C-alpha cells in the first residue's frame, strides 16, 4: 500500500502519465494540508456533530464553538477531500468518515488522527537528525497530557489489528500466562484473554503508559490483566514464567544488539512449548526495492530512537539465536505492512 497521486480528470491522467505533474508539490504541500485539515476537524469535533445527522455549516460552527466563516471553509475542504458530502447546504458523513471517524464507533480512528499532532511535532527533529545523527528520545519528551494522547492513539492503532492478532497467534492449549510487552493500551491482552479463558495477562510498559490504561480497563471489568511499570531492556522477565510473550511494536525502538539480548531474555522467560510473538512493521530485505510506507516508517523510527524497522530475517535470526524455532512470518490482512514473527521454545536449551 502507498499514498499516491490520483488523477481526477482525463487531462490530469494524461499529465501524470507524461510526467508533467509536479508530484513533489502533491507529496509535500497537498499531503501536509490534507493531514492538518483532517487533524483540525477531528480535534474540534466536526465529525461527531455531523454523525448525529445532516447539519448546516452554521449549526456545526455553533455546536463546536467555532467561527462561522472559517468553519464553512473547513467543511468545504473536507467535502473536497471526500470526508463530507453536501446536500442542500447541509453536510453529512461519507462512508469512509462513517466507518473511521465517528467518535465512539467500533472502527473509530479519531484518536489515531489526534496522535498525528505528536508526530508532527516530533518530525521537526528530522533536520537535526540528518545533520548531527542524533536520535531523539520520543517517549521521554512526552508530558503527562501528551502521554494520554499517545496512549489513546496507540490504542486506536492497535484496534485495527488486535482481533486478527489474537486469532492468528497460536497460543498453546494449556497456556495460562501471557506477558504483553509494551502493550500499555491493553487491547492485545484483552483480545487474547477473551479468546483464551484460562489466560492471565501481565502488561509491562513504561511508567507513563501504565496508569491511564489501568483505569480505563477497570471500567470494562477486565480482571485477568495486571500492569507492571518498568523498562523491558533492564527489568527481570523471570525464568520459565510465561506461555506466551508478545512484543508488539517494540523492537523498532531498539538497536540490533538490544533486540538480540531482549529476545534471549524472552526465551529464558518462556516455558517449554511457549510462544514468542513479535508484531511489528516489516522492512524489505536490502536486495529488494523498499515499499513506501515501511521505508518512511523506518526513517521515522531511526530519528526517534536510533533504530528502525527490522527485516523478517532479523526477527527470526534473533529468535533462532535464542534457542527458539522460528515459524514463517504471517503478514496481517488488516495492516499488510505489519507481520507476526512467531517462534516456539521447544526445549530448555539456551537458558
N, C-alpha and C positions, 0 to 999 in steps of 0.2 A: 504494500500500500504506500502511496505517496501523495503529497499535495502537488497539484499540477495546474497549469493554465488551461482553462476550458473555454473554447470559443462560444459566443452566444449568437453569432450570425455567420452567414456564408463568407462575408468579407473578412471577418476575423479568422475564420478557419483557413482561408487562403493565405492570409498574412502570417499566421502561425506556422503553416506548412512551409512557406518560403523563407522563414527565418526573419521576417520583417518586424515581428512583435518584440518589443524590448522586455523580455521575460524578467530581467533583474528588477525592473520597475514593479512588476507584479509580485515578485518574490519578496520585495522589501516594503515599499510604501503601501501597496494594496493589502498584503498579508498583515502588516502591522496595524493598519487602520481597521481591518476586519476584526482582528483579535481584540483591540481596545474597545471597539464599538460593542462587541458581544459581552465583554467583561463589564462594561458600564451598565448595559441593560440588565444583566444578572444581578449586579451589586445593588441596583436601585429598585429591584423587584418588578420590573416590567412584565416578565413572563408570568409571574404569579398573579398579577392583576388580570391580564388578558386570558389566563386559563379559566377564570370564572365565567367567561362568556364574552361576546363581542363588545368592545369598548371604543369610545371615541378618544381621540388624542387629548382633548380637554379633560375628560374624565380620568384617563390614565395619569395625566400630569397632576391632577388634583389628589388622587389617591396616593400617588408616590411622592407627593410634596416636591414637585419639580417645576421648573419654568416651562410654561406652555409652548412658547416658540421653539425652545431648544428640544423639547420632547417631540414635537412634530418632526423635526429634523432627524432625531434619533429613530423614530418609528419608520420613517421613510427609508433610512439606511438599513434597518432590519428587514423591511419589505424587499429591498433590492438584494439583500444577502440571502433571502429565502427562508427567514425565520418567522416572518409575519405575513399575513395576507389581508388586503384591504377590501372591504365590501361596503359600498355606500358610506364611505368615510368612517367606518368602524373597522377595528382591527381584530383579527383572530389568529390563533396559532396555526402554523403549518404543521404537517405531520411530523417533521423532524423535531420541531420545537415541542410538540406534544409529547413525543417519546423521550427526549433527552433533557428538556429544560423546564418541565413542570415541577415546581417545588413540592417535595414530598412524594413524588411519583416513584414507582418501583425502579425505573431506569434513570432517574434524575441524575444528571451530571453537573448540576449547578455548582456544587462545592468544588468540583474539579476545575470549573471555569474560574472561580474565585482564587484558586491556588495559583493561577497564572499571574496574579499580582505579585506573589512571592518570586516566581520565576523571572518576571520582567525586571524586578529589582536586582536579582542575582546576576542576570546576564549583562548588567552594566560592568561586571567584573571581567568580561571576556578580553577586553583590551589589555588589562593588567596581566592577565594570564598569558596571553601570547607574547607579550613583550618581556615579561620578567620570569615566566614559567612557574609562578607561584599559584597554587590552587587555593581557593577559598574554602573555609570550613563552613559549609552551608548550615548545618544543624546548630552549631554553636552560636551563630549570629542571630538566631531567631529569638524574638521577645516572647513572653508568655502569650500575648494576643496572637502573634504570628504562629506560634505552635498550635493554637486552636484551629487557625485557618489551614495550616499544614496537615494536621491530623484529619480534619474533615475532608480535605482534598484527597489525601491518601486513601481514605475510606471510599470516596467516590470512585477513584481509580480501581480499587480492589473489587468494588461491586460489579464491575464489568466482567470479571472473570472468576470470582470466588466460587460460585456454584460449579463451574466447569472444573476448576482445580480440585475441589472436593470429590467430584465424580471420577476424575481421571487419575487421582493419586491412589496407588494400590496399598491401602492400609492393611497390615496383617490382620487376619481374622480375630485373633485373641488380643489385639492391641488395647492397652488401657492408658498409655501415657504419650502425650504429644508435647513437644517443645516447639513453639512458634516464635522464631527469632525475628525481631523487628516488626512484628505484627501488631503494633500498638492500637490500631483501629479495631482489631478483633474479628474482622469478617471471616478470615480463613479459619480461625479456630471455631467460630460459631457454626460455619457450614460443615466442617469436619465432625464436630461434636453432634450436630443434628443427624448427620448421616451414619455415625457410628455411636450407638447409645452407651457403649462401655467406656468410651474415650474421655479422659480428663486432660485438659489443656493448661499448659503454663506458657504465658506470653512474656518473653524477655525483650525489653525495649529501653531506650534511653529515658532518663528520669523525666524529662519534659514531656514525653509522649504518654506515659502510663496513666497519670491522674485523670485527665478528662475522659479517656476511653473507659476506665473502670466505672465511672459514674454513669456513663451512657449505657453500658452493658447491664448494669444492675437494674436499670429501668425495664429491661425486657427479660429479666429473670434468668439470665444465663449463669447458673450456679456451678457449672463444671469447669469454669475458666478462672484461673488466678493470674495475677500480674506480678511481675518481678522487674523492678527497675535496675538497670545495670548496663554494662558495656560488654558485648559479646566477644570483643577482642581480648579481654583480660579476665572476665568472670569465669569461675569454675562451672563447667556444664555437667559435671558429675561423671560417674562410671557406670555404664550399662543401666542407665536410669530411664531411657525412653524407647518406645517402639517406633515412633515417627519423629523426625526432626525436619521442620520446614524452614528453609532460608528463602524468604520471599522478598525479592528486590533489595537485597542486602549486599551481595558481593560486588556490585558495580561501584560501591563506595570504598572498596579496599584494594590494596595492591596485590599482585600475584603472590608475593611471599606471605602476606597476611591471610589471604584466602587459603593457601595450601596448609598453613598452620591451623586455621579455623576448621577446615574440613577434617583434619586429623583429630582434632578435639571432638568434633561431631561424631566421628566414627567410634571414638572411645566412649562417648556418652550413649551410644546405641546398644540395645540388647541384640544378641544374635538373632538374625532373621528380621531385624529392624530396617527401616527405610529412611534414607536421606533424600530429601526432595529439594532441589534448587529451582526456584521460579525466578526468571529474570528475562530481560531483553537479550536477544542472542545476536552477536556480531558475526558477520560473514567471515569466512577464512581469508587470510591475506591474498590468496591466489584468485579470489573472486571479486567482481565489481561490488562495492558497498551499496546497500539499499539506503534510500534517502533517510527514512526515519531513524533507523538504528545508527547510521553514521552521525546524524545530528545529535542524537542522544549520547553517543559515545563521546563526542566533543564536550557536551554539556557536563557529563559526569567527570570527565577529565579535569575540567575547570573547577568543578565543585569539590573534588576530593583526590585529585592526582591519580585517579584510577581509570574507570571507564567500563565499557561493556565487554564481556568476555565471549569467546567462541565456544561452541559445543565441545570442541577438543580440549579447551582449557578446563571446563567444568568437569567433564568425565575424567580427565587426567588427574585432577586433584582427588576425585573420589577413588580412582584406582590406586593412586599412590598411598591413600589412607587405608588400604586393605579391603575396600568395598568393590562390588561388581556393578559397574555402570550399565544401565539399560539404554535403549535407543531414545534419543530426545523426542519428546512429544510437543509438537507445535500446537498452540492454543487456537481454537477456531474463533473464539471471541476476540482475541488480540493476537493476530498472526505473528507480530514481531516478537512475541514472548514465547518461551518454551519451558517445559518441565524436564529437567535433567534428574532422573531418578537413579539411585544406586541402592543395592541391598548389602547388608552386612551378613555374610554367610558364615563367619566364624569369628573367634576372638583374636585372630591374627592382627597384629599392629597395635594392640592395647598394652 
